[in-house]
Amino acid sequence: MYNSRKKPMDEIPEEVTAIWSCTNEKCNGWMRDNFAFSTEPTCPQCQSVMEKGERKLAVLVNTSPLQSKQ
């Protein structure tokens, strides 16, 4: 018989994370700072200037070897 109860989801840990946000008001592009390929990235969606900020996001670890060389 089908069990209609949903399995409780584990809470996803969050933390305040440094990000880059697009300055173009028509674009909603943003990226985590530790996933950016340059120290002052341009928006990958519209190529506008990006500004540094913060958001409360799920914890992710970037294990890319490129990030350790910056």
NORKATA-V981920 format. One record per backbone hydrogen bond with DSSP energy under -1.0 kcal/mol. CO is the residue of the C=O (numbers start at 1). NH is the residue of the N-H. E is the energy in kcal/mol with one decimal. If there is no record, write none. Layout:
co=CO nh=NH e=E
co=CO nh=NH e=E
//
This chain:
co=13 nh=59 e=-2.4
co=15 nh=57 e=-2.4
co=17 nh=55 e=-1.9
co=18 nh=33 e=-2.7
co=19 nh=53 e=-2.4
co=20 nh=31 e=-2.2
co=21 nh=51 e=-2.9
co=24 nh=27 e=-1.9
co=29 nh=22 e=-2.7
co=31 nh=20 e=-2.9
co=32 nh=35 e=-1.5
co=33 nh=36 e=-1.4
co=43 nh=47 e=-2.1
co=48 nh=43 e=-2.9
co=49 nh=23 e=-2.3
co=51 nh=21 e=-2.8
co=53 nh=19 e=-2.5
co=55 nh=17 e=-3.4
co=57 nh=15 e=-2.5
//
